[in-house]
Amino acid sequence: MITLFENYNQMSEYVASIVAEEITNNPNLRLGLPTGSTPIGMYKNLIQFDLDWSNVKTYNLDEYEGIGENHPQSYHTFMNKNLFLHVNLKKEFIHFPDKNLDTHLKQVGGLDLLILGIGHNGHIAFNEPGSSPTSATRRVKLTKETIIANSRFFGSEDEVPKWAFTMGLKTIRESKRIILIANGQDKWDIVNNCFNGDVTKDRPASVLQMHPNIEVFYAPQ
């Protein structure tokens, strides 16, 4: 189930080519997108393609609560910097999770393609260990572990938002196609355990084993 790549650049180029092909084949693609360090290479490659994004609809996995869209560490800012400002995507077609997201996705037919990263504890988006496989998009309290991990982007732990909105595991699993990407030797154990081990709420990503159309890509460096 896990496809191994020689390095991060090779994996990033390959995933970008998949997304580009999906947009070419379906100009109205409903595309789920992650933040974090892992997808940056994919975005760098993706903006090199001559693609028409004018009818693509994007849906981000999560966003902090309590900081504005223009805050330097908001996921809105991350996406603007790495993708949105480089393509002809319409602002009204950009979505971040809120209490209305699941209803909206049901009305439009769900996500066609979702790109995911994975945390060291197996979390996807802000679905931390213990999250229900049937969880909906919701407001969540961030764990101490996540706050500490994200504090490197802020001045201190105290500045990290304590709450966020996240797509739920049920929302994620309803995507037609899922690609999960991970890189670094420190991620191998969790990727291997999630996709070659037992399905358990202790490792939220493991529930994706049951998805009929998931690809897992891993690069050691």
FENGI-V889912 format. One line per field, one symbol per residue. psi: psi as a letter, one per 30 degrees, with the letter a starting at -180 (. if undefined). burial: I if it has 24 or more other C-alpha atoms within 12 Angstrom, else O. A space follows every 50 residues. Layout:
BEGIN
psi->???
burial->???
END
This chain:
BEGIN
psi->fkkkleleeeeeeeeeeeeeeeeefifgkjkkklaleefeeeeeeeffki ljgfgkkkjlelklkfklegkfglfeeeeeefeefflhkkefgkklkaff eeeeeeefglkekkklaklfggkkbhjlkfkkfgklklkkkkleeeeeef fffleleffkkfllkkkleeeeffkekkkkkklkfffeeeeeeefgalkk ffieffffefkfikkkkkkf.
burial->OOIIOOOIIIIIIIIIIIIIOIIOOOOIIIIIIIIIIIIIIIIIIIIOOO IIIOOIIIIIIIIIIOOOOOOOIIIIOIIIOIIIOOIOIOOOOIIIIIOO IIOOIOOOOIIIIIIIIIIIIIIIIIIIIOIIIOIIIIIIOIIOOIIOOI OOOOOOOOOIIIOIIIIIIIIIIIIIIIIIIIIIOOIIOIIIIIIOOOOI IIIIIIIIIOIOOIIIIIIIO
END
